Amino acid sequence: MRSLIVYGTRHGFTGEIARKLAALVPESETADISSRAPGDLRPFDRIIVGGPVYNGSLLGEVRRFCRRNLSELLGKRTALFVVGISGRETLQQYLDASFPGELQKRSTANGLFSGRIEGDRLNAFERLVVRNVKKIRGSVLLFDEKDLDAFAEKLEADHA
Ligand SMILES: Cc1cc2nc3c(=O)[nH]c(=O)nc-3n(C[C@H](O)[C@H](O)[C@H](O)COP(=O)(O)O)c2cc1C
């Protein structure tokens, strides 16, 4: 089964997650829709879609990708994930609010991944938001490999 991992990113961490996932999922490749159009989805049996949360919303590119390709996505196996620094309950709420309901219903795995903030990569406005709203100074890495392993296991079970 060929899988495409479609992701958006602003500061690169979701790309790192997507590449780690690709290393765990046989016959998979990644497509960064923040830097170029996703290309032809037809050769793939499964599309795994995900992206980071910024200021309470999943990245716009990822939401648009799902809307524009909804009928094609509904005809394939799918899985979804979000990346953020909030707790699991809030990440689940972002996922519920961000992806079309029909897609959520049909998806075989929902990944909630804790993200990374690298203070040096942020612009002045982002730094202000992170400091004042998120109460974070400098950098944090919250990602837990176990969450990715659990997601990959669910994908493997779908494959079997
Ligand atoms: C300005 C800013 C706002 C953010 N807002 C949220 C948020 O509302 N909820 C959340 O869970 N994470 C939030 N995050 C954390 C990002 O989702 C996290 O840093 C993620 O790993 C970024 O992924 P990327 O490097 O692929 O862009 C925010 C980060 C920044 C810099």
Ligand as a Chemical Component Dictionary entry (heavy atoms), coordinates in Angstrom:
data_LIG
# 
_chem_comp.id                   LIG 
_chem_comp.type                 NON-POLYMER 
_chem_comp.pdbx_formal_charge   0 
_chem_comp.three_letter_code    LIG 
# 
loop_
_chem_comp_atom.comp_id 
_chem_comp_atom.atom_id 
_chem_comp_atom.alt_atom_id 
_chem_comp_atom.type_symbol 
_chem_comp_atom.charge 
_chem_comp_atom.model_Cartn_x 
_chem_comp_atom.model_Cartn_y 
_chem_comp_atom.model_Cartn_z 
_chem_comp_atom.pdbx_ordinal 
LIG C1  C1  C 0 3.204  32.157 17.412 1  
LIG C2  C2  C 0 2.874  30.759 17.797 2  
LIG C3  C3  C 0 1.571  30.405 18.137 3  
LIG C4  C4  C 0 1.245  29.086 18.511 4  
LIG N1  N1  N 0 -0.043 28.772 18.850 5  
LIG C5  C5  C 0 -0.318 27.513 19.281 6  
LIG C6  C6  C 0 -1.642 27.186 19.716 7  
LIG O1  O1  O 0 -2.569 27.990 19.696 8  
LIG N2  N2  N 0 -1.873 25.922 20.188 9  
LIG C7  C7  C 0 -0.867 24.974 20.229 10 
LIG O2  O2  O 0 -1.132 23.849 20.674 11 
LIG N3  N3  N 0 0.371  25.245 19.779 12 
LIG C8  C8  C 0 0.678  26.496 19.322 13 
LIG N4  N4  N 0 1.932  26.797 18.885 14 
LIG C9  C9  C 0 2.964  25.720 18.869 15 
LIG C10 C10 C 0 3.214  25.148 17.478 16 
LIG O3  O3  O 0 2.095  24.410 17.035 17 
LIG C11 C11 C 0 4.464  24.257 17.571 18 
LIG O4  O4  O 0 5.563  25.095 17.815 19 
LIG C12 C12 C 0 4.689  23.391 16.342 20 
LIG O5  O5  O 0 5.704  22.444 16.631 21 
LIG C13 C13 C 0 5.094  24.220 15.135 22 
LIG O6  O6  O 0 5.290  23.382 14.033 23 
LIG P1  P1  P 0 6.115  23.821 12.750 24 
LIG O7  O7  O 0 7.566  24.002 13.201 25 
LIG O8  O8  O 0 5.965  22.683 11.811 26 
LIG O9  O9  O 0 5.552  25.090 12.193 27 
LIG C14 C14 C 0 2.277  28.094 18.517 28 
LIG C15 C15 C 0 3.580  28.444 18.152 29 
LIG C16 C16 C 0 3.891  29.746 17.807 30 
LIG C17 C17 C 0 5.305  30.080 17.432 31 
# 
loop_
_chem_comp_bond.comp_id 
_chem_comp_bond.atom_id_1 
_chem_comp_bond.atom_id_2 
_chem_comp_bond.value_order 
_chem_comp_bond.pdbx_ordinal 
LIG C1  C2  SING 1  
LIG C2  C3  SING 2  
LIG C2  C16 DOUB 3  
LIG C3  C4  DOUB 4  
LIG C4  N1  SING 5  
LIG C4  C14 SING 6  
LIG N1  C5  DOUB 7  
LIG C5  C6  SING 8  
LIG C5  C8  SING 9  
LIG C6  O1  DOUB 10 
LIG C6  N2  SING 11 
LIG N2  C7  SING 12 
LIG C7  O2  DOUB 13 
LIG C7  N3  SING 14 
LIG N3  C8  DOUB 15 
LIG C8  N4  SING 16 
LIG N4  C9  SING 17 
LIG N4  C14 SING 18 
LIG C9  C10 SING 19 
LIG C10 O3  SING 20 
LIG C10 C11 SING 21 
LIG C11 O4  SING 22 
LIG C11 C12 SING 23 
LIG C12 O5  SING 24 
LIG C12 C13 SING 25 
LIG C13 O6  SING 26 
LIG O6  P1  SING 27 
LIG P1  O7  DOUB 28 
LIG P1  O8  SING 29 
LIG P1  O9  SING 30 
LIG C14 C15 DOUB 31 
LIG C15 C16 SING 32 
LIG C16 C17 SING 33 
# 
